[in-house]
Amino acid sequence: MSEQRTPRSPAVAVKTPEGPKLMQILGPGLITGASDDDPSGIATYSQAGAQFGFQLCWTLLLSWPLMCVIQEICARVGRIQGRGLAGVIKAHYPAPLLYALVGLLLVANTINIGADLGAMAAALQLVAGGPTLLWLLMFALGSVLLEIFVRYSRYVSVLKWLTLSLLSYVAVAFAVDVPWLAVARSTVLPNIKLDADYLTVVVAILGTTISPYLFFWQAEQEVEEIAEQPEALPLMEAPHQARAAFVRIRLDTYLGMGLSNLVALFIMITAGATLNAHGITDIQTSAQAAEALRPVAGAFVFWIFALGIIGTGLLALPVLAGSSAYAVGEALGWTVGLAQTFSRAKGFYGVLAASTAVGLALNYSALDPVKALFWSAVINGVIAVPLMVILMLVASRRQAMGRFALPTGLRIGGWIATAVMALAAVGMFATMVR
């Protein structure tokens, strides 16, 4: 079986960057956090705000530290081991367990890709007209071609700039009439309801913010960062690089997750202040949310919201497809990495293209895209629990991480995050059975 990563071998052709590294501090964490606010996430946050007003704002305050600690652990594992999450799990757990997790990840990611493509096409059709089919094909094909043929360092710099599209949702919130005292009260003094609808949305929000594809992507991006820096090595081989690496990872991750949750909060606030306030409580897609905002909030809010859907979708598609390709490739022992050429990593790029193609096809299937979108977020919330348990066990073992096994603070925080996700899932199923 060939090595999964051989970026420094002179015999291996890679898309080597020209010039200095483009991202010094803000990189994997920023892109990972920003991609979390994809069109499917926008739909989830919009539905939460439309259905419950500001009552669920507290979930984003709660999920931020949980996201930070889990994503930091994922990043540390990738930087320490020099391989992604699937590769680490493969080295320490039975193959059937890994295949089951990767299979579920692939299904959830593909559904999300289909939903995001549909939302982006619908948003562009709203603002520019034209055939939805053309926009679907344009977004799907464009994303795949960029990932395959654009040099990694340049492509990542594009993704980094796309994170600015998230600021449109901050602007939208300040363009409408928001009762900020009510928002603050609901955020810090929540009135939690123990009913199925409420808990289902809570799990959907947690499944959107703390999502398995983000785990795989951020760990792998740390590995890609190593490949892009001639002086960088996995920390197991170069422990003297640990201090600087961990400082960068923490800053990058906390800022990236903070941006993600802040934007999600503003989307929920906007929906609560406009849609819920006008009795519109059923929002199924992000494009529907944009259209519903037009009569109640005006053309400016509609345009900014709709264009934001397109920008966030362009950021999320490569993350969703890429995380699937990384997980499948490492599970099967293939060469993986966006820095690799197509000829070197055909299987990796094949999975990336296939998952995007299947997601595209879902828009023309009998599958209800609305239900698939919402429940994929719920499924992610449930899948995350066993994956987080495995992550915590591996990252805490000195046999696996050596001197870089998780320190006490991260270990406690990671298990708290895992317990919160488990309790949310159990609560949802308990109320659904009643």
N, C-alpha and C positions, 0 to 999 in steps of 0.2 A: 504493500500500500504506500502510495506516495505521500510525501509530507504535505500538510495542509498549507503551511506558510513557508515560502522560501524566498523572501523578498531580497535577500542580500547575495544570493548565489549568482555568479556571473553568467551561469548557463540559463538563467530564467529571465524571460522577457517580461518586464513590467512597465506600466505607464509611469515612468519616473518623472517626478516633478522638476520643473525648471525654476531656478531661483530659490529664494528663501521660503520657508514654511509660512503659510498665509495666516494660520490661526495659532496664536501663542498661548493664550489663556482660555478664551471662549471658543469652544469647539464642540466636542461630542455632547457635553451636557446641554449646551445652548440649543443645538439642533434637535437633540432628543426631546427636550422639554417643549420646544416650539412645535414639533411634529405631533405632539399629544393633542394639540388643538386643531385636529383635522376636521374636514366636513362632517364626519360621523360624530365626532366629539361636540362640534357646534350644535348638531341636531339634539344630542343628549342634553346639553346645557340649556338650549332654547326650550326644550320640552319641560325640563325641571322648572325653569322660570315661568313659563306659560301656565303650567299646571299648579304650581305651589307658590308662585310669587317669589318672595325673598326667603321663604322658609328653609330652603336648602343651601343657603349661602355658607352655613357653618361647615358643610362637607368639604369645601375647598380650603377653609382654614385648617381643618383637621388633616386633610390629605397632603398638604405641602410638606410638613416635616417627615411624614411617612414616605412620600415620594423621594425626598432628598436622601434619606438614609438607605433605602433600597437601591436607588440608582447609583449612589456612591459606592455601595458594596459591589454592584455589578461592574462598575468602572475599575475598581481596585482589582477584582478578580482578573479582568482582561489585561490590565497593566502588569500584574504580578506574574501571571502564567504565560502571557504572550499568545494566548488562544482564547477563543470565544466561549460562551456559556455552554453551548452544546458539546464542544470539545472537552471542557472541564467535567461535565456530567458524564460523558462517555468514559472518561478515565477512571471514574470512581463509582459508577452505578451500572446495573445490568442494562444491556442494550434494549430489551423490550420496554423498559420504563422510559428511556430516552426517546424511542420511536413513538411511543404513545403521546408524550408531551409535544414532540415536534409535529406529529400529525394533527393534534388539536390546534397548535399554533398556526399551522398552514391553513387549516379550514377557517379559523377566525380571521386571519390576515386577509385571505382571499375574499371573504365576504366584505370586509372593511374596504378593500381596494375597489370592489364593485360599487359599493355604496358611495365612496369618495368620488369615483369617476362619474357616476350618475349625478351627484350633487354639483360637481364642477361644471359638467355639461349643461345642467339645468340652470345654474347661475349665469353662465355665459349667454345662454339662450334668452334669459330674462333681460339682460342688459344690452345685448347686441343683435338678438334675433338669430336667424339662420337655423339650419337643421341640427338637431341634437346629436344625430348619428355622426355627423362630421366632427363635432366637438369631442365626442367620446373617443373616436379614433385618433384625433389629434393629440389629446392628452395622454392616452395610453401609449401610442407609438413614440411620441416625443419623450416621455419619461424613460422608456426602455432604451431608446437610442442614446440618450444622454448618459445613462448609467454605464452602458457598454463602451461607448467610444470617447467620452470626454475624460481627460486625465483626472485622476482622483482629487488632487489638491485643488484644481480649478473648479471641479464640480462641487466640492464641499464648500468652497468659498461662495458659490452661487446659493447653495442652501442656507448658508449663514446670512446672506443678504435678504433671502426670502423671509427670514424670521421677522423682518420689519413689517411684513403684511399684518402681523398680529396686532400692531398698534392701531389698526383701523377700528378694532372693537373697543378700544379705550376711547377713541374719538366718538364713536357712536353713543356710548353711555353718557358722555357729557353733552351730546346734542339733543337729548330727551330730558323730560322732567322727571327727576329721580328723587324720592323722599329719602335722603341719605341717613337720617336718624333711624328710620324704620329698617334700612339695610343694615346699619351697625348693630341695632338691637337683635335682629334675626341672626346675625353672624356670630355674635359673642354670647347670646342668651337664647339658644335654640329651643323650640317647642317640638320635641321629637315625638312622632306618632308611630305606634306599633301596629300598623296595618299594611296589607300586602302592597298596595299601590305605592305608598310612601317608601317602604323598605326596598321595593324593586327599583325605584329610581335612585335611591341611595347607593345600592349595589352597582347600578349602571354607571353612576358618576365615579365611584371608586374603581370600577372596571375600566373606565375610560382614562382616568388619571394614573392609576397604578396598573399598567397593562403589560402582559408578557412580552409583546414585541419590542417594547422599550427596553426591557432587560437585555434581550439578545443584541439589539442594535448598539446600545451604549458600550457593552463589553467588547463587541467587535470593533467599534470605532477606536477604542483604545489600542487594539491590536493594529489597526490601520495606521494610527498615529505613530506607533513604533516603526512600522515599515517605511514611513515617510521621513523619518529622522535618522540619518546615518549613525549618529552617536547614541541613539536610544536602544536599550535592550530590555527584555523582560526583567522585572525586578528580582526574580529568582536567580538571574545570572548577573545582575548589576545592582546589588542592594544599596550602593552608595547613591543611586538616583532616586531612592524612595522618598526622601523628605520633600524635594521639589515637586515630584510627581503627585504626591498625595495632597499637597497644598493646592496645586493647580486643579486637580480633580474635584476637591471640595468646593473651591470657588466657582468653577465652571458649572458643577452640578447644582449647587444651591441657587445660583443666578438663573440657570436654565429652567429649573423647576418652579422658581418664583415667578418668572415670566409666564410660564404655562398656566399656573393657577390664577395669577392676576387677570390674565385675559379671559380665562374661563369664568371667573367671578363677574367680570364686566359683561360678558355675554348673558349670564343668568340675570344680572341686574337689569339689563336692557329689556330682556323678554318679560321680566316681572313688572317693570314700570310701564310697559307699553301693551303687550299682548294680554297678560293676565289682568291688567287694569281695565282693559276693554272687553273682558269676557272671552277672549280667545285662549282656550286652555288645551287644545289638541294640536301640537306641532310635530309632524312626523319626520320632516327632512329639513336640512339647513336652507335649501332653496325655498321651501314653503315658509320658513321663518322670515326670510328676506322679503318675500312677496307679501306676507301678512303685515310686515312693518310699514309698507308703503302708505296705506291709507291712514294708519294711526300715528305714524312718526314722520312722514314726509319723504320726498324723493331723495334728499341728501342721505338720510339714514339708510334708505333702501339701497342706494348705489354703493355706499361704503361697505355695508354688510355683505352684499352680493359679491363685490370685488374681493373682499377678504376671504370668502369661501374659495375662490379660485387660487389666491395666493397660498393659503394654508394647504390646499389640496396638492399643489405643486411641490410643496415641502414634504407632505406626508406620504405620497405615493412611493418614492424611492426608499423611505424608511420601512414601510410595510413590506414591500416586495423584497427589499434587501435583507431584512431580518429573517424572512422565510428562507431565502437562499443561503444565508449564513448557517442557519440552524440545520437545514437539510444537508448542506454540503459537509459540514463538520461531522454530522451524525454518520454520514456514509464515507467519510475519510477522503473527500475530494479536496482539491486545491480551491481555496475560496479567497475572495477579496476584491473590492472595487479597484484596487491598485493593480490587479492582475489584468493581462490582456485577455481578449476573448479566446484566443487559441490556447492559452494556458489554463483557463478556468471555464471551459464550455459547459460543464454541468452546473456550476454556480450560476452563470448567466442564463442557462436554460431554465432553471427553476424561477429565476427572477422574471424572465419573459413569460413563462407559462402561467405563473400566478397572476400576472397582470392581464394576460389574455383571458383566463378563466373569469377573473373579476369583470372584465369587459363583457363577456358573454352572459354573465348573470343579469345584466341590464335587459336582456332579451329573453330571459327564461320565465317560467311560470312562478318562480320564487318571488314572494312579496318582498320587495326591497325595503319597505318600511319596517316590517317585522324583523327581517334579517338584520337590519341595521341596529335596531334597539337591542335585540337579543344577543347579537354578537358582543356588545358591550357587557351584557350580563354574563355571558359565557366566559369572557376574558377575566371578569372578576372572580369567577369560580376557579378557572384554570390557574390563576395566579397563585392560589394558596399552596398546592403541592410543589409548584416550582419555587416559591419563596422558601418553603421548608428545606428543599434540597440545596438551594443557594446558601442558606444560613448554615446548614450542616457542613457543606464543603468549605465555605469561607472561614469557618471557625476551627477547622482541623489543622493542627500543625503538620500532620503528615502530608496534607495537600498544599498548604500555604507557607510552610516553614515558619520563619520568624515573622512573617507578615499575616499570620492568622489574625482575625478581627480583634481589635481592642475592645475592652469591656463596654464602652459607650456605644459603639456601633453595633455590637452584639445585642445589647439590650434593646436598642432602637429598632433593629431589624426584626427581632422576635415580637416586639409590640406591633409593628406594622403587619406582620404575618397574622397575629392574633386578631387584629381589627378586621382584616379581610376575611378571616375564617368566621368570625362572629357575624359579620354582615351577610355572608352567604347563608349561614345557618338560619339567621333570622328571616331572610327572604323565603326560604323553602318552608319554614315552620308556618309562616302566615299564609303561604299559598295552599298548604294542605288543609287549612281550616275550612 
